[in-house]
Amino acid sequence: MHVAASLIRPLLLLFTLFSSGPGEGERPPQGDGPPRPPAEAIDACSGKSSGDSCSFSGREGETVSGVCFTPESDKPLACRPSQPPGGQR
């Protein structure tokens, strides 16, 4: 019984550590720079090059069309919408 009790504490600690990360759909803080492109925009440019046409489904199910670009050297290729959100320029 003592062996089982001695294993429970480390297992509970590991479970707590691994279950306390960001949840599904949550994003960790980005710092002071611009936000990371959404996963849909990154997926839309998978296998493409900067300047290629792309499209993905927006938050409300609308089709967002644009061009693949690299926002910064440390960020992935992503689809930049031709029209900004809300149709503003």
N, CA, C and O atoms as CSV, one atom per row, in Angstrom:
chain,resi,resn,atom,element,x,y,z
A,1,MET,N,N,0.823,-1.192,0.000
A,1,MET,CA,C,0.000,0.000,0.000
A,1,MET,C,C,0.866,1.255,0.000
A,1,MET,O,O,0.519,2.252,-0.634
A,2,HIS,N,N,1.994,1.208,0.712
A,2,HIS,CA,C,2.891,2.361,0.784
A,2,HIS,C,C,3.450,2.704,-0.603
A,2,HIS,O,O,3.634,3.880,-0.918
A,3,VAL,N,N,3.718,1.696,-1.429
A,3,VAL,CA,C,4.237,1.936,-2.779
A,3,VAL,C,C,3.189,2.659,-3.624
A,3,VAL,O,O,3.521,3.598,-4.348
A,4,ALA,N,N,1.946,2.236,-3.541
A,4,ALA,CA,C,0.880,2.884,-4.307
A,4,ALA,C,C,0.709,4.335,-3.879
A,4,ALA,O,O,0.530,5.211,-4.725
A,5,ALA,N,N,0.762,4.598,-2.589
A,5,ALA,CA,C,0.621,5.970,-2.091
A,5,ALA,C,C,1.788,6.837,-2.540
A,5,ALA,O,O,1.602,8.019,-2.828
A,6,SER,N,N,2.987,6.269,-2.603
A,6,SER,CA,C,4.156,7.056,-3.017
A,6,SER,C,C,4.130,7.358,-4.516
A,6,SER,O,O,4.795,8.295,-4.957
A,7,LEU,N,N,3.392,6.602,-5.296
A,7,LEU,CA,C,3.268,6.866,-6.732
A,7,LEU,C,C,2.165,7.873,-7.042
A,7,LEU,O,O,2.221,8.566,-8.058
A,8,ILE,N,N,1.179,7.955,-6.183
A,8,ILE,CA,C,0.035,8.834,-6.444
A,8,ILE,C,C,0.440,10.299,-6.454
A,8,ILE,O,O,0.016,11.045,-7.337
A,9,ARG,N,N,1.248,10.728,-5.495
A,9,ARG,CA,C,1.630,12.142,-5.432
A,9,ARG,C,C,2.363,12.608,-6.686
A,9,ARG,O,O,1.979,13.627,-7.260
A,10,PRO,N,N,3.411,11.897,-7.139
A,10,PRO,CA,C,4.082,12.363,-8.369
A,10,PRO,C,C,3.163,12.339,-9.591
A,10,PRO,O,O,3.245,13.220,-10.446
A,11,LEU,N,N,2.296,11.342,-9.674
A,11,LEU,CA,C,1.378,11.280,-10.805
A,11,LEU,C,C,0.384,12.433,-10.773
A,11,LEU,O,O,0.071,13.006,-11.817
A,12,LEU,N,N,-0.114,12.779,-9.599
A,12,LEU,CA,C,-1.018,13.923,-9.477
A,12,LEU,C,C,-0.312,15.220,-9.841
A,12,LEU,O,O,-0.895,16.089,-10.489
A,13,LEU,N,N,0.940,15.350,-9.426
A,13,LEU,CA,C,1.715,16.542,-9.762
A,13,LEU,C,C,1.894,16.652,-11.276
A,13,LEU,O,O,1.693,17.726,-11.842
A,14,LEU,N,N,2.266,15.562,-11.933
A,14,LEU,CA,C,2.424,15.578,-13.392
A,14,LEU,C,C,1.104,15.904,-14.083
A,14,LEU,O,O,1.073,16.701,-15.021
A,15,PHE,N,N,0.035,15.301,-13.632
A,15,PHE,CA,C,-1.273,15.570,-14.226
A,15,PHE,C,C,-1.626,17.049,-14.098
A,15,PHE,O,O,-2.108,17.663,-15.050
A,16,THR,N,N,-1.387,17.612,-12.926
A,16,THR,CA,C,-1.688,19.024,-12.694
A,16,THR,C,C,-0.853,19.917,-13.599
A,16,THR,O,O,-1.371,20.879,-14.166
A,17,LEU,N,N,0.429,19.612,-13.741
A,17,LEU,CA,C,1.303,20.428,-14.589
A,17,LEU,C,C,0.870,20.394,-16.048
A,17,LEU,O,O,0.830,21.432,-16.708
A,18,PHE,N,N,0.549,19.216,-16.554
A,18,PHE,CA,C,0.202,19.091,-17.967
A,18,PHE,C,C,-1.227,19.536,-18.271
A,18,PHE,O,O,-1.536,19.855,-19.419
A,19,SER,N,N,-2.079,19.562,-17.291
A,19,SER,CA,C,-3.458,19.969,-17.555
A,19,SER,C,C,-3.683,21.457,-17.322
A,19,SER,O,O,-4.794,21.944,-17.533
A,20,SER,N,N,-2.666,22.189,-16.893
A,20,SER,CA,C,-2.860,23.606,-16.600
A,20,SER,C,C,-2.410,24.522,-17.728
A,20,SER,O,O,-2.394,25.741,-17.552
A,21,GLY,N,N,-2.042,23.969,-18.887
A,21,GLY,CA,C,-1.636,24.781,-20.031
A,21,GLY,C,C,-2.832,25.425,-20.693
A,21,GLY,O,O,-3.964,25.261,-20.239
A,22,PRO,N,N,-2.583,26.172,-21.787
A,22,PRO,CA,C,-3.697,26.808,-22.496
A,22,PRO,C,C,-4.688,25.763,-22.993
A,22,PRO,O,O,-4.290,24.703,-23.477
A,23,GLY,N,N,-5.970,26.060,-22.876
A,23,GLY,CA,C,-6.999,25.141,-23.336
A,23,GLY,C,C,-7.173,25.219,-24.841
A,23,GLY,O,O,-6.605,26.092,-25.499
A,24,GLU,N,N,-7.953,24.314,-25.376
A,24,GLU,CA,C,-8.209,24.310,-26.809
A,24,GLU,C,C,-8.897,25.610,-27.204
A,24,GLU,O,O,-9.871,26.021,-26.574
A,25,GLY,N,N,-8.392,26.246,-28.238
A,25,GLY,CA,C,-8.972,27.493,-28.699
A,25,GLY,C,C,-8.397,28.718,-28.013
A,25,GLY,O,O,-8.637,29.843,-28.453
A,26,GLU,N,N,-7.637,28.517,-26.934
A,26,GLU,CA,C,-7.013,29.648,-26.253
A,26,GLU,C,C,-5.622,29.852,-26.830
A,26,GLU,O,O,-4.981,28.909,-27.293
A,27,ARG,N,N,-5.175,31.078,-26.795
A,27,ARG,CA,C,-3.831,31.384,-27.275
A,27,ARG,C,C,-3.007,31.939,-26.128
A,27,ARG,O,O,-3.501,32.744,-25.338
A,28,PRO,N,N,-1.741,31.510,-26.032
A,28,PRO,CA,C,-0.887,32.090,-25.006
A,28,PRO,C,C,-0.581,33.543,-25.340
A,28,PRO,O,O,-0.715,33.942,-26.497
A,29,PRO,N,N,-0.174,34.344,-24.359
A,29,PRO,CA,C,0.147,35.746,-24.629
A,29,PRO,C,C,1.210,35.870,-25.714
A,29,PRO,O,O,2.123,35.049,-25.789
A,30,GLN,N,N,1.093,36.888,-26.547
A,30,GLN,CA,C,1.989,37.074,-27.677
A,30,GLN,C,C,3.102,38.074,-27.399
A,30,GLN,O,O,4.036,38.176,-28.194
A,31,GLY,N,N,3.034,38.797,-26.323
A,31,GLY,CA,C,4.026,39.825,-26.082
A,31,GLY,C,C,3.573,41.139,-26.685
A,31,GLY,O,O,2.375,41.381,-26.834
A,32,ASP,N,N,4.528,41.988,-27.033
A,32,ASP,CA,C,4.203,43.319,-27.528
A,32,ASP,C,C,3.987,43.380,-29.032
A,32,ASP,O,O,3.449,44.370,-29.527
A,33,GLY,N,N,4.388,42.354,-29.772
A,33,GLY,CA,C,4.281,42.380,-31.227
A,33,GLY,C,C,2.865,42.129,-31.700
A,33,GLY,O,O,1.955,41.929,-30.895
A,34,PRO,N,N,2.684,42.140,-33.017
A,34,PRO,CA,C,1.356,41.863,-33.571
A,34,PRO,C,C,0.940,40.425,-33.273
A,34,PRO,O,O,1.799,39.567,-33.068
A,35,PRO,N,N,-0.360,40.150,-33.246
A,35,PRO,CA,C,-0.813,38.795,-32.941
A,35,PRO,C,C,-0.443,37.820,-34.050
A,35,PRO,O,O,-0.270,38.206,-35.206
A,36,ARG,N,N,-0.326,36.564,-33.681
A,36,ARG,CA,C,-0.032,35.500,-34.640
A,36,ARG,C,C,-1.265,35.307,-35.525
A,36,ARG,O,O,-2.393,35.397,-35.040
A,37,PRO,N,N,-1.058,35.040,-36.824
A,37,PRO,CA,C,-2.211,34.793,-37.704
A,37,PRO,C,C,-3.008,33.584,-37.210
A,37,PRO,O,O,-2.432,32.680,-36.605
A,38,PRO,N,N,-4.318,33.550,-37.454
A,38,PRO,CA,C,-5.113,32.397,-37.030
A,38,PRO,C,C,-4.673,31.131,-37.765
A,38,PRO,O,O,-4.123,31.197,-38.864
A,39,ALA,N,N,-4.923,29.989,-37.145
A,39,ALA,CA,C,-4.518,28.701,-37.718
A,39,ALA,C,C,-5.077,28.512,-39.123
A,39,ALA,O,O,-4.400,27.947,-39.982
A,40,GLU,N,N,-6.309,28.977,-39.373
A,40,GLU,CA,C,-6.924,28.827,-40.697
A,40,GLU,C,C,-6.118,29.567,-41.765
A,40,GLU,O,O,-5.981,29.079,-42.887
A,41,ALA,N,N,-5.588,30.737,-41.422
A,41,ALA,CA,C,-4.792,31.518,-42.374
A,41,ALA,C,C,-3.453,30.844,-42.645
A,41,ALA,O,O,-2.943,30.897,-43.764
A,42,ILE,N,N,-2.888,30.216,-41.630
A,42,ILE,CA,C,-1.623,29.493,-41.801
A,42,ILE,C,C,-1.854,28.242,-42.640
A,42,ILE,O,O,-1.093,27.963,-43.566
A,43,ASP,N,N,-2.912,27.483,-42.314
A,43,ASP,CA,C,-3.232,26.260,-43.066
A,43,ASP,C,C,-3.510,26.554,-44.537
A,43,ASP,O,O,-3.181,25.744,-45.403
A,44,ALA,N,N,-4.113,27.710,-44.825
A,44,ALA,CA,C,-4.457,28.072,-46.208
A,44,ALA,C,C,-3.215,28.222,-47.077
A,44,ALA,O,O,-3.308,28.116,-48.300
A,45,CYS,N,N,-2.056,28.467,-46.474
A,45,CYS,CA,C,-0.816,28.652,-47.241
A,45,CYS,C,C,0.131,27.468,-47.120
A,45,CYS,O,O,1.282,27.546,-47.548
A,46,SER,N,N,-0.344,26.380,-46.543
A,46,SER,CA,C,0.481,25.183,-46.434
A,46,SER,C,C,0.854,24.689,-47.827
A,46,SER,O,O,-0.023,24.464,-48.661
A,47,GLY,N,N,2.130,24.522,-48.080
A,47,GLY,CA,C,2.606,24.052,-49.379
A,47,GLY,C,C,2.651,25.127,-50.443
A,47,GLY,O,O,2.901,24.824,-51.610
A,48,LYS,N,N,2.415,26.378,-50.074
A,48,LYS,CA,C,2.425,27.486,-51.038
A,48,LYS,C,C,3.623,28.387,-50.778
A,48,LYS,O,O,4.364,28.199,-49.812
A,49,SER,N,N,3.799,29.361,-51.649
A,49,SER,CA,C,4.889,30.328,-51.527
A,49,SER,C,C,4.323,31.716,-51.309
A,49,SER,O,O,3.150,31.971,-51.581
A,50,SER,N,N,5.160,32.608,-50.817
A,50,SER,CA,C,4.752,33.993,-50.626
A,50,SER,C,C,4.295,34.566,-51.962
A,50,SER,O,O,4.986,34.417,-52.969
A,51,GLY,N,N,3.135,35.220,-51.976
A,51,GLY,CA,C,2.576,35.793,-53.195
A,51,GLY,C,C,1.523,34.922,-53.856
A,51,GLY,O,O,0.803,35.397,-54.734
A,52,ASP,N,N,1.410,33.643,-53.455
A,52,ASP,CA,C,0.384,32.753,-54.017
A,52,ASP,C,C,-1.002,33.140,-53.493
A,52,ASP,O,O,-1.133,33.642,-52.377
A,53,SER,N,N,-2.030,32.903,-54.306
A,53,SER,CA,C,-3.414,33.141,-53.882
A,53,SER,C,C,-3.806,32.117,-52.823
A,53,SER,O,O,-3.311,30.990,-52.823
A,54,CYS,N,N,-4.703,32.520,-51.918
A,54,CYS,CA,C,-5.148,31.620,-50.856
A,54,CYS,C,C,-6.558,32.008,-50.422
A,54,CYS,O,O,-7.038,33.098,-50.733
A,55,SER,N,N,-7.211,31.106,-49.704
A,55,SER,CA,C,-8.523,31.413,-49.124
A,55,SER,C,C,-8.763,30.471,-47.952
A,55,SER,O,O,-8.193,29.382,-47.878
A,56,PHE,N,N,-9.617,30.916,-47.041
A,56,PHE,CA,C,-9.981,30.102,-45.884
A,56,PHE,C,C,-11.342,30.559,-45.376
A,56,PHE,O,O,-11.835,31.615,-45.771
A,57,SER,N,N,-11.946,29.761,-44.501
A,57,SER,CA,C,-13.243,30.114,-43.915
A,57,SER,C,C,-13.021,31.013,-42.713
A,57,SER,O,O,-12.246,30.684,-41.815
A,58,GLY,N,N,-13.709,32.158,-42.700
A,58,GLY,CA,C,-13.595,33.110,-41.602
A,58,GLY,C,C,-14.395,32.676,-40.388
A,58,GLY,O,O,-15.002,31.605,-40.381
A,59,ARG,N,N,-14.390,33.509,-39.369
A,59,ARG,CA,C,-15.059,33.205,-38.101
A,59,ARG,C,C,-16.554,33.003,-38.257
A,59,ARG,O,O,-17.157,32.243,-37.499
A,60,GLU,N,N,-17.156,33.668,-39.221
A,60,GLU,CA,C,-18.601,33.561,-39.421
A,60,GLU,C,C,-18.949,32.656,-40.595
A,60,GLU,O,O,-20.077,32.689,-41.088
A,61,GLY,N,N,-17.984,31.838,-41.052
A,61,GLY,CA,C,-18.217,30.907,-42.140
A,61,GLY,C,C,-18.040,31.497,-43.522
A,61,GLY,O,O,-18.196,30.792,-44.520
A,62,GLU,N,N,-17.715,32.791,-43.599
A,62,GLU,CA,C,-17.520,33.440,-44.900
A,62,GLU,C,C,-16.173,33.022,-45.497
A,62,GLU,O,O,-15.247,32.670,-44.767
A,63,THR,N,N,-16.071,33.063,-46.829
A,63,THR,CA,C,-14.813,32.764,-47.498
A,63,THR,C,C,-13.952,34.015,-47.512
A,63,THR,O,O,-14.377,35.076,-47.970
A,64,VAL,N,N,-12.740,33.874,-47.004
A,64,VAL,CA,C,-11.781,34.976,-46.967
A,64,VAL,C,C,-10.708,34.671,-48.003
A,64,VAL,O,O,-10.019,33.656,-47.896
A,65,SER,N,N,-10.555,35.535,-49.005
A,65,SER,CA,C,-9.553,35.354,-50.055
A,65,SER,C,C,-8.420,36.335,-49.839
A,65,SER,O,O,-8.622,37.440,-49.335
A,66,GLY,N,N,-7.221,35.917,-50.230
A,66,GLY,CA,C,-6.073,36.795,-50.060
A,66,GLY,C,C,-4.835,36.264,-50.738
A,66,GLY,O,O,-4.907,35.518,-51.715
A,67,VAL,N,N,-3.692,36.661,-50.201
A,67,VAL,CA,C,-2.384,36.298,-50.746
A,67,VAL,C,C,-1.503,35.820,-49.600
A,67,VAL,O,O,-1.523,36.403,-48.516
A,68,CYS,N,N,-0.728,34.761,-49.833
A,68,CYS,CA,C,0.195,34.253,-48.822
A,68,CYS,C,C,1.338,35.243,-48.618
A,68,CYS,O,O,1.872,35.792,-49.582
A,69,PHE,N,N,1.707,35.465,-47.368
A,69,PHE,CA,C,2.824,36.348,-47.042
A,69,PHE,C,C,3.450,35.887,-45.731
A,69,PHE,O,O,2.835,35.144,-44.967
A,70,THR,N,N,4.663,36.328,-45.482
A,70,THR,CA,C,5.341,36.040,-44.228
A,70,THR,C,C,5.357,37.326,-43.413
A,70,THR,O,O,6.056,38.271,-43.780
A,71,PRO,N,N,4.598,37.386,-42.307
A,71,PRO,CA,C,4.512,38.625,-41.540
A,71,PRO,C,C,5.844,39.060,-40.937
A,71,PRO,O,O,6.168,40.247,-40.953
A,72,GLU,N,N,6.612,38.124,-40.413
A,72,GLU,CA,C,7.931,38.386,-39.848
A,72,GLU,C,C,8.747,37.118,-40.026
A,72,GLU,O,O,8.188,36.045,-40.254
A,73,SER,N,N,10.050,37.232,-39.926
A,73,SER,CA,C,10.910,36.078,-40.169
A,73,SER,C,C,10.658,34.932,-39.196
A,73,SER,O,O,10.906,33.776,-39.538
A,74,ASP,N,N,10.175,35.225,-37.999
A,74,ASP,CA,C,9.953,34.163,-37.023
A,74,ASP,C,C,8.517,33.642,-37.018
A,74,ASP,O,O,8.152,32.835,-36.164
A,75,LYS,N,N,7.703,34.102,-37.970
A,75,LYS,CA,C,6.312,33.652,-38.045
A,75,LYS,C,C,6.090,32.896,-39.348
A,75,LYS,O,O,6.797,33.126,-40.329
A,76,PRO,N,N,5.105,31.989,-39.364
A,76,PRO,CA,C,4.866,31.167,-40.554
A,76,PRO,C,C,4.174,31.931,-41.681
A,76,PRO,O,O,3.576,32.986,-41.474
A,77,LEU,N,N,4.278,31.360,-42.875
A,77,LEU,CA,C,3.560,31.868,-44.041
A,77,LEU,C,C,2.066,31.812,-43.728
A,77,LEU,O,O,1.583,30.811,-43.199
A,78,ALA,N,N,1.334,32.875,-44.051
A,78,ALA,CA,C,-0.097,32.937,-43.735
A,78,ALA,C,C,-0.840,33.679,-44.830
A,78,ALA,O,O,-0.246,34.429,-45.605
A,79,CYS,N,N,-2.153,33.460,-44.885
A,79,CYS,CA,C,-3.010,34.102,-45.877
A,79,CYS,C,C,-3.426,35.483,-45.370
A,79,CYS,O,O,-4.121,35.591,-44.359
A,80,ARG,N,N,-3.003,36.536,-46.069
A,80,ARG,CA,C,-3.392,37.913,-45.727
A,80,ARG,C,C,-4.633,38.245,-46.542
A,80,ARG,O,O,-4.581,38.229,-47.772
A,81,PRO,N,N,-5.748,38.546,-45.879
A,81,PRO,CA,C,-6.985,38.853,-46.604
A,81,PRO,C,C,-6.837,40.060,-47.528
A,81,PRO,O,O,-6.165,41.032,-47.185
A,82,SER,N,N,-7.471,39.991,-48.704
A,82,SER,CA,C,-7.487,41.120,-49.637
A,82,SER,C,C,-8.286,42.273,-49.050
A,82,SER,O,O,-7.932,43.437,-49.235
A,83,GLN,N,N,-9.365,41.947,-48.342
A,83,GLN,CA,C,-10.204,42.942,-47.664
A,83,GLN,C,C,-10.012,42.772,-46.163
A,83,GLN,O,O,-10.185,41.666,-45.651
A,84,PRO,N,N,-9.661,43.835,-45.441
A,84,PRO,CA,C,-9.533,43.725,-43.985
A,84,PRO,C,C,-10.878,43.370,-43.350
A,84,PRO,O,O,-11.921,43.551,-43.980
A,85,PRO,N,N,-10.870,42.867,-42.113
A,85,PRO,CA,C,-12.129,42.542,-41.438
A,85,PRO,C,C,-13.076,43.737,-41.429
A,85,PRO,O,O,-12.658,44.860,-41.144
A,86,GLY,N,N,-14.318,43.505,-41.734
A,86,GLY,CA,C,-15.318,44.571,-41.756
A,86,GLY,C,C,-15.312,45.379,-43.036
A,86,GLY,O,O,-16.075,46.337,-43.158
A,87,GLY,N,N,-14.455,45.014,-44.013
A,87,GLY,CA,C,-14.401,45.718,-45.289
A,87,GLY,C,C,-13.736,47.073,-45.221
A,87,GLY,O,O,-13.877,47.868,-46.150
A,88,GLN,N,N,-13.007,47.366,-44.139
A,88,GLN,CA,C,-12.327,48.655,-43.993
A,88,GLN,C,C,-10.965,48.604,-44.653
A,88,GLN,O,O,-10.373,47.532,-44.780
A,89,ARG,N,N,-10.471,49.740,-45.070
A,89,ARG,CA,C,-9.118,49.813,-45.637
A,89,ARG,C,C,-8.369,50.928,-45.011
A,89,ARG,O,O,-7.208,51.160,-45.350
